[in-house]
């Protein structure tokens, strides 16, 4: 077994030096687009699949949803906010750019009946299952 010594953060470090070391080690400005991936929850309910995406700060007009060949595509685009010249950021964590996510849907969905709602930064999709996929109860006669 190999033990690795971990460096503990210095408690007396001031805010500026903490930010400087963070940005020296990790070029955040250039990698923000590559790291941006809004969170998704997916639920399998009795009559539908429910997907929720965290898309805070978007207007619903900036979000597009489509289905082609049983693949659901979600696209959202947030333009970079241009700041005045001479502005120096201490931190810049609000993502911008284009986001696209493709989700392969199962065969047992009715893609013509998908509904979407966008409220408080959460995009919710309801994808109904086909009638064949719904649970059935069959009565069995005992002889």
mmCIF file of the C-alpha atoms, coordinates in Angstrom:
data_MODEL
# 
_entry.id   MODEL 
# 
loop_
_atom_site.group_PDB 
_atom_site.id 
_atom_site.type_symbol 
_atom_site.label_atom_id 
_atom_site.label_alt_id 
_atom_site.label_comp_id 
_atom_site.label_asym_id 
_atom_site.label_entity_id 
_atom_site.label_seq_id 
_atom_site.pdbx_PDB_ins_code 
_atom_site.Cartn_x 
_atom_site.Cartn_y 
_atom_site.Cartn_z 
_atom_site.occupancy 
_atom_site.B_iso_or_equiv 
_atom_site.pdbx_formal_charge 
_atom_site.auth_seq_id 
_atom_site.auth_comp_id 
_atom_site.auth_asym_id 
_atom_site.auth_atom_id 
_atom_site.pdbx_PDB_model_num 
ATOM 1   C CA . UNK A 1 1   ? 0.000   0.000   0.000   1.00 0.00 ? 1   UNK A CA 1 
ATOM 2   C CA . UNK A 1 2   ? 1.334   3.429   -0.913  1.00 0.00 ? 2   UNK A CA 1 
ATOM 3   C CA . UNK A 1 3   ? 0.547   6.466   1.160   1.00 0.00 ? 3   UNK A CA 1 
ATOM 4   C CA . UNK A 1 4   ? 0.460   9.860   -0.492  1.00 0.00 ? 4   UNK A CA 1 
ATOM 5   C CA . UNK A 1 5   ? 1.041   12.997  1.520   1.00 0.00 ? 5   UNK A CA 1 
ATOM 6   C CA . UNK A 1 6   ? -1.617  15.625  0.829   1.00 0.00 ? 6   UNK A CA 1 
ATOM 7   C CA . UNK A 1 7   ? -0.864  19.318  1.131   1.00 0.00 ? 7   UNK A CA 1 
ATOM 8   C CA . UNK A 1 8   ? -3.225  20.993  3.547   1.00 0.00 ? 8   UNK A CA 1 
ATOM 9   C CA . UNK A 1 9   ? -4.445  24.480  2.639   1.00 0.00 ? 9   UNK A CA 1 
ATOM 10  C CA . UNK A 1 10  ? -2.847  27.258  4.630   1.00 0.00 ? 10  UNK A CA 1 
ATOM 11  C CA . UNK A 1 11  ? -5.453  28.882  6.849   1.00 0.00 ? 11  UNK A CA 1 
ATOM 12  C CA . UNK A 1 12  ? -3.766  32.308  6.854   1.00 0.00 ? 12  UNK A CA 1 
ATOM 13  C CA . UNK A 1 13  ? -3.797  32.670  3.063   1.00 0.00 ? 13  UNK A CA 1 
ATOM 14  C CA . UNK A 1 14  ? -5.457  35.879  1.906   1.00 0.00 ? 14  UNK A CA 1 
ATOM 15  C CA . UNK A 1 15  ? -8.196  35.968  -0.728  1.00 0.00 ? 15  UNK A CA 1 
ATOM 16  C CA . UNK A 1 16  ? -6.067  37.414  -3.554  1.00 0.00 ? 16  UNK A CA 1 
ATOM 17  C CA . UNK A 1 17  ? -3.296  34.841  -3.257  1.00 0.00 ? 17  UNK A CA 1 
ATOM 18  C CA . UNK A 1 18  ? -5.870  32.050  -3.074  1.00 0.00 ? 18  UNK A CA 1 
ATOM 19  C CA . UNK A 1 19  ? -7.435  33.213  -6.367  1.00 0.00 ? 19  UNK A CA 1 
ATOM 20  C CA . UNK A 1 20  ? -4.019  33.711  -7.989  1.00 0.00 ? 20  UNK A CA 1 
ATOM 21  C CA . UNK A 1 21  ? -2.941  30.157  -7.214  1.00 0.00 ? 21  UNK A CA 1 
ATOM 22  C CA . UNK A 1 22  ? -6.255  28.784  -8.441  1.00 0.00 ? 22  UNK A CA 1 
ATOM 23  C CA . UNK A 1 23  ? -6.017  30.536  -11.798 1.00 0.00 ? 23  UNK A CA 1 
ATOM 24  C CA . UNK A 1 24  ? -2.317  29.704  -12.210 1.00 0.00 ? 24  UNK A CA 1 
ATOM 25  C CA . UNK A 1 25  ? -3.040  25.985  -11.815 1.00 0.00 ? 25  UNK A CA 1 
ATOM 26  C CA . UNK A 1 26  ? -6.207  25.928  -13.890 1.00 0.00 ? 26  UNK A CA 1 
ATOM 27  C CA . UNK A 1 27  ? -6.837  28.116  -16.893 1.00 0.00 ? 27  UNK A CA 1 
ATOM 28  C CA . UNK A 1 28  ? -10.509 28.582  -16.118 1.00 0.00 ? 28  UNK A CA 1 
ATOM 29  C CA . UNK A 1 29  ? -11.290 31.260  -18.707 1.00 0.00 ? 29  UNK A CA 1 
ATOM 30  C CA . UNK A 1 30  ? -10.330 29.037  -21.649 1.00 0.00 ? 30  UNK A CA 1 
ATOM 31  C CA . UNK A 1 31  ? -11.851 25.835  -20.313 1.00 0.00 ? 31  UNK A CA 1 
ATOM 32  C CA . UNK A 1 32  ? -15.263 27.076  -19.145 1.00 0.00 ? 32  UNK A CA 1 
ATOM 33  C CA . UNK A 1 33  ? -17.015 26.017  -22.342 1.00 0.00 ? 33  UNK A CA 1 
ATOM 34  C CA . UNK A 1 34  ? -15.526 22.539  -22.225 1.00 0.00 ? 34  UNK A CA 1 
ATOM 35  C CA . UNK A 1 35  ? -16.607 21.956  -18.633 1.00 0.00 ? 35  UNK A CA 1 
ATOM 36  C CA . UNK A 1 36  ? -20.116 23.342  -18.898 1.00 0.00 ? 36  UNK A CA 1 
ATOM 37  C CA . UNK A 1 37  ? -22.643 20.561  -18.721 1.00 0.00 ? 37  UNK A CA 1 
ATOM 38  C CA . UNK A 1 38  ? -25.937 21.327  -16.987 1.00 0.00 ? 38  UNK A CA 1 
ATOM 39  C CA . UNK A 1 39  ? -27.158 18.663  -14.613 1.00 0.00 ? 39  UNK A CA 1 
ATOM 40  C CA . UNK A 1 40  ? -29.934 16.267  -15.596 1.00 0.00 ? 40  UNK A CA 1 
ATOM 41  C CA . UNK A 1 41  ? -32.286 14.037  -13.606 1.00 0.00 ? 41  UNK A CA 1 
ATOM 42  C CA . UNK A 1 42  ? -34.118 11.170  -15.332 1.00 0.00 ? 42  UNK A CA 1 
ATOM 43  C CA . UNK A 1 43  ? -37.017 9.216   -13.840 1.00 0.00 ? 43  UNK A CA 1 
ATOM 44  C CA . UNK A 1 44  ? -38.835 6.138   -15.101 1.00 0.00 ? 44  UNK A CA 1 
ATOM 45  C CA . UNK A 1 45  ? -42.466 6.482   -14.026 1.00 0.00 ? 45  UNK A CA 1 
ATOM 46  C CA . UNK A 1 46  ? -45.344 4.103   -14.747 1.00 0.00 ? 46  UNK A CA 1 
ATOM 47  C CA . UNK A 1 47  ? -46.727 6.014   -17.745 1.00 0.00 ? 47  UNK A CA 1 
ATOM 48  C CA . UNK A 1 48  ? -43.791 8.221   -18.781 1.00 0.00 ? 48  UNK A CA 1 
ATOM 49  C CA . UNK A 1 49  ? -40.138 9.118   -18.541 1.00 0.00 ? 49  UNK A CA 1 
ATOM 50  C CA . UNK A 1 50  ? -39.475 12.457  -16.858 1.00 0.00 ? 50  UNK A CA 1 
ATOM 51  C CA . UNK A 1 51  ? -36.293 14.421  -17.587 1.00 0.00 ? 51  UNK A CA 1 
ATOM 52  C CA . UNK A 1 52  ? -35.250 17.594  -15.757 1.00 0.00 ? 52  UNK A CA 1 
ATOM 53  C CA . UNK A 1 53  ? -32.353 19.827  -16.820 1.00 0.00 ? 53  UNK A CA 1 
ATOM 54  C CA . UNK A 1 54  ? -30.784 22.614  -14.793 1.00 0.00 ? 54  UNK A CA 1 
ATOM 55  C CA . UNK A 1 55  ? -30.552 25.613  -17.152 1.00 0.00 ? 55  UNK A CA 1 
ATOM 56  C CA . UNK A 1 56  ? -30.444 28.703  -14.925 1.00 0.00 ? 56  UNK A CA 1 
ATOM 57  C CA . UNK A 1 57  ? -30.211 32.087  -16.585 1.00 0.00 ? 57  UNK A CA 1 
ATOM 58  C CA . UNK A 1 58  ? -31.707 31.033  -19.910 1.00 0.00 ? 58  UNK A CA 1 
ATOM 59  C CA . UNK A 1 59  ? -34.788 32.459  -21.550 1.00 0.00 ? 59  UNK A CA 1 
ATOM 60  C CA . UNK A 1 60  ? -37.069 29.783  -22.996 1.00 0.00 ? 60  UNK A CA 1 
ATOM 61  C CA . UNK A 1 61  ? -36.429 31.251  -26.470 1.00 0.00 ? 61  UNK A CA 1 
ATOM 62  C CA . UNK A 1 62  ? -32.744 30.257  -26.104 1.00 0.00 ? 62  UNK A CA 1 
ATOM 63  C CA . UNK A 1 63  ? -33.637 26.567  -25.683 1.00 0.00 ? 63  UNK A CA 1 
ATOM 64  C CA . UNK A 1 64  ? -34.466 24.175  -28.546 1.00 0.00 ? 64  UNK A CA 1 
ATOM 65  C CA . UNK A 1 65  ? -35.693 20.577  -28.234 1.00 0.00 ? 65  UNK A CA 1 
ATOM 66  C CA . UNK A 1 66  ? -36.054 18.150  -31.127 1.00 0.00 ? 66  UNK A CA 1 
ATOM 67  C CA . UNK A 1 67  ? -36.452 14.407  -31.735 1.00 0.00 ? 67  UNK A CA 1 
ATOM 68  C CA . UNK A 1 68  ? -35.058 12.611  -34.773 1.00 0.00 ? 68  UNK A CA 1 
ATOM 69  C CA . UNK A 1 69  ? -34.554 8.853   -35.206 1.00 0.00 ? 69  UNK A CA 1 
ATOM 70  C CA . UNK A 1 70  ? -35.460 8.269   -31.541 1.00 0.00 ? 70  UNK A CA 1 
ATOM 71  C CA . UNK A 1 71  ? -32.754 10.678  -30.337 1.00 0.00 ? 71  UNK A CA 1 
ATOM 72  C CA . UNK A 1 72  ? -33.833 13.659  -28.266 1.00 0.00 ? 72  UNK A CA 1 
ATOM 73  C CA . UNK A 1 73  ? -31.590 16.697  -28.764 1.00 0.00 ? 73  UNK A CA 1 
ATOM 74  C CA . UNK A 1 74  ? -31.492 19.596  -26.332 1.00 0.00 ? 74  UNK A CA 1 
ATOM 75  C CA . UNK A 1 75  ? -29.669 22.756  -27.438 1.00 0.00 ? 75  UNK A CA 1 
ATOM 76  C CA . UNK A 1 76  ? -29.220 25.954  -25.479 1.00 0.00 ? 76  UNK A CA 1 
ATOM 77  C CA . UNK A 1 77  ? -27.067 28.953  -26.252 1.00 0.00 ? 77  UNK A CA 1 
ATOM 78  C CA . UNK A 1 78  ? -25.984 31.727  -23.923 1.00 0.00 ? 78  UNK A CA 1 
ATOM 79  C CA . UNK A 1 79  ? -24.017 34.561  -25.509 1.00 0.00 ? 79  UNK A CA 1 
ATOM 80  C CA . UNK A 1 80  ? -20.995 35.914  -23.654 1.00 0.00 ? 80  UNK A CA 1 
ATOM 81  C CA . UNK A 1 81  ? -21.752 39.192  -21.938 1.00 0.00 ? 81  UNK A CA 1 
ATOM 82  C CA . UNK A 1 82  ? -19.295 41.789  -23.203 1.00 0.00 ? 82  UNK A CA 1 
ATOM 83  C CA . UNK A 1 83  ? -17.859 43.877  -20.401 1.00 0.00 ? 83  UNK A CA 1 
ATOM 84  C CA . UNK A 1 84  ? -16.306 47.324  -20.481 1.00 0.00 ? 84  UNK A CA 1 
ATOM 85  C CA . UNK A 1 85  ? -12.621 47.408  -21.344 1.00 0.00 ? 85  UNK A CA 1 
ATOM 86  C CA . UNK A 1 86  ? -10.372 47.469  -18.336 1.00 0.00 ? 86  UNK A CA 1 
ATOM 87  C CA . UNK A 1 87  ? -12.613 45.208  -16.226 1.00 0.00 ? 87  UNK A CA 1 
ATOM 88  C CA . UNK A 1 88  ? -10.580 42.680  -14.252 1.00 0.00 ? 88  UNK A CA 1 
ATOM 89  C CA . UNK A 1 89  ? -12.341 39.593  -12.949 1.00 0.00 ? 89  UNK A CA 1 
ATOM 90  C CA . UNK A 1 90  ? -11.344 37.987  -9.673  1.00 0.00 ? 90  UNK A CA 1 
ATOM 91  C CA . UNK A 1 91  ? -13.472 34.986  -10.603 1.00 0.00 ? 91  UNK A CA 1 
ATOM 92  C CA . UNK A 1 92  ? -15.596 34.140  -13.623 1.00 0.00 ? 92  UNK A CA 1 
ATOM 93  C CA . UNK A 1 93  ? -17.675 31.013  -13.148 1.00 0.00 ? 93  UNK A CA 1 
ATOM 94  C CA . UNK A 1 94  ? -20.892 31.813  -15.009 1.00 0.00 ? 94  UNK A CA 1 
ATOM 95  C CA . UNK A 1 95  ? -20.807 29.688  -18.133 1.00 0.00 ? 95  UNK A CA 1 
ATOM 96  C CA . UNK A 1 96  ? -21.618 30.886  -21.630 1.00 0.00 ? 96  UNK A CA 1 
ATOM 97  C CA . UNK A 1 97  ? -21.572 29.352  -25.053 1.00 0.00 ? 97  UNK A CA 1 
ATOM 98  C CA . UNK A 1 98  ? -23.479 26.550  -26.741 1.00 0.00 ? 98  UNK A CA 1 
ATOM 99  C CA . UNK A 1 99  ? -24.698 23.492  -24.920 1.00 0.00 ? 99  UNK A CA 1 
ATOM 100 C CA . UNK A 1 100 ? -26.003 20.420  -26.722 1.00 0.00 ? 100 UNK A CA 1 
ATOM 101 C CA . UNK A 1 101 ? -27.011 17.069  -25.308 1.00 0.00 ? 101 UNK A CA 1 
ATOM 102 C CA . UNK A 1 102 ? -28.287 14.033  -27.200 1.00 0.00 ? 102 UNK A CA 1 
ATOM 103 C CA . UNK A 1 103 ? -30.288 11.355  -25.419 1.00 0.00 ? 103 UNK A CA 1 
ATOM 104 C CA . UNK A 1 104 ? -31.199 8.053   -27.046 1.00 0.00 ? 104 UNK A CA 1 
ATOM 105 C CA . UNK A 1 105 ? -34.832 7.344   -26.256 1.00 0.00 ? 105 UNK A CA 1 
ATOM 106 C CA . UNK A 1 106 ? -36.113 3.815   -25.732 1.00 0.00 ? 106 UNK A CA 1 
ATOM 107 C CA . UNK A 1 107 ? -38.326 2.287   -28.420 1.00 0.00 ? 107 UNK A CA 1 
ATOM 108 C CA . UNK A 1 108 ? -41.387 2.320   -26.164 1.00 0.00 ? 108 UNK A CA 1 
ATOM 109 C CA . UNK A 1 109 ? -42.016 6.094   -26.205 1.00 0.00 ? 109 UNK A CA 1 
ATOM 110 C CA . UNK A 1 110 ? -44.520 8.257   -28.021 1.00 0.00 ? 110 UNK A CA 1 
ATOM 111 C CA . UNK A 1 111 ? -42.202 11.066  -29.178 1.00 0.00 ? 111 UNK A CA 1 
ATOM 112 C CA . UNK A 1 112 ? -45.097 12.962  -30.814 1.00 0.00 ? 112 UNK A CA 1 
ATOM 113 C CA . UNK A 1 113 ? -46.600 13.590  -27.360 1.00 0.00 ? 113 UNK A CA 1 
ATOM 114 C CA . UNK A 1 114 ? -43.512 14.967  -25.529 1.00 0.00 ? 114 UNK A CA 1 
ATOM 115 C CA . UNK A 1 115 ? -44.304 18.029  -23.431 1.00 0.00 ? 115 UNK A CA 1 
ATOM 116 C CA . UNK A 1 116 ? -41.872 20.573  -22.009 1.00 0.00 ? 116 UNK A CA 1 
ATOM 117 C CA . UNK A 1 117 ? -42.075 23.205  -19.293 1.00 0.00 ? 117 UNK A CA 1 
ATOM 118 C CA . UNK A 1 118 ? -39.416 25.738  -18.298 1.00 0.00 ? 118 UNK A CA 1 
ATOM 119 C CA . UNK A 1 119 ? -39.765 27.316  -14.881 1.00 0.00 ? 119 UNK A CA 1 
ATOM 120 C CA . UNK A 1 120 ? -37.254 28.845  -12.463 1.00 0.00 ? 120 UNK A CA 1 
ATOM 121 C CA . UNK A 1 121 ? -34.253 27.617  -14.461 1.00 0.00 ? 121 UNK A CA 1 
ATOM 122 C CA . UNK A 1 122 ? -35.444 24.006  -14.682 1.00 0.00 ? 122 UNK A CA 1 
ATOM 123 C CA . UNK A 1 123 ? -36.489 22.474  -17.998 1.00 0.00 ? 123 UNK A CA 1 
ATOM 124 C CA . UNK A 1 124 ? -38.863 19.545  -17.423 1.00 0.00 ? 124 UNK A CA 1 
ATOM 125 C CA . UNK A 1 125 ? -39.730 17.067  -20.176 1.00 0.00 ? 125 UNK A CA 1 
ATOM 126 C CA . UNK A 1 126 ? -42.437 14.436  -19.974 1.00 0.00 ? 126 UNK A CA 1 
ATOM 127 C CA . UNK A 1 127 ? -42.001 11.621  -22.493 1.00 0.00 ? 127 UNK A CA 1 
ATOM 128 C CA . UNK A 1 128 ? -45.060 9.335   -22.512 1.00 0.00 ? 128 UNK A CA 1 
ATOM 129 C CA . UNK A 1 129 ? -44.648 5.598   -22.965 1.00 0.00 ? 129 UNK A CA 1 
ATOM 130 C CA . UNK A 1 130 ? -46.586 3.807   -25.688 1.00 0.00 ? 130 UNK A CA 1 
ATOM 131 C CA . UNK A 1 131 ? -49.659 1.819   -24.694 1.00 0.00 ? 131 UNK A CA 1 
ATOM 132 C CA . UNK A 1 132 ? -47.763 -1.427  -25.356 1.00 0.00 ? 132 UNK A CA 1 
ATOM 133 C CA . UNK A 1 133 ? -45.150 -0.419  -22.784 1.00 0.00 ? 133 UNK A CA 1 
ATOM 134 C CA . UNK A 1 134 ? -47.613 0.355   -19.995 1.00 0.00 ? 134 UNK A CA 1 
ATOM 135 C CA . UNK A 1 135 ? -47.978 -2.260  -17.285 1.00 0.00 ? 135 UNK A CA 1 
ATOM 136 C CA . UNK A 1 136 ? -50.923 -4.603  -17.837 1.00 0.00 ? 136 UNK A CA 1 
ATOM 137 C CA . UNK A 1 137 ? -52.960 -6.541  -15.372 1.00 0.00 ? 137 UNK A CA 1 
ATOM 138 C CA . UNK A 1 138 ? -54.249 -9.845  -16.651 1.00 0.00 ? 138 UNK A CA 1 
ATOM 139 C CA . UNK A 1 139 ? -56.802 -11.910 -14.767 1.00 0.00 ? 139 UNK A CA 1 
ATOM 140 C CA . UNK A 1 140 ? -55.934 -15.584 -14.637 1.00 0.00 ? 140 UNK A CA 1 
ATOM 141 C CA . UNK A 1 141 ? -58.729 -18.099 -14.212 1.00 0.00 ? 141 UNK A CA 1 
ATOM 142 C CA . UNK A 1 142 ? -57.965 -21.024 -11.960 1.00 0.00 ? 142 UNK A CA 1 
ATOM 143 C CA . UNK A 1 143 ? -59.305 -24.389 -13.153 1.00 0.00 ? 143 UNK A CA 1 
# 
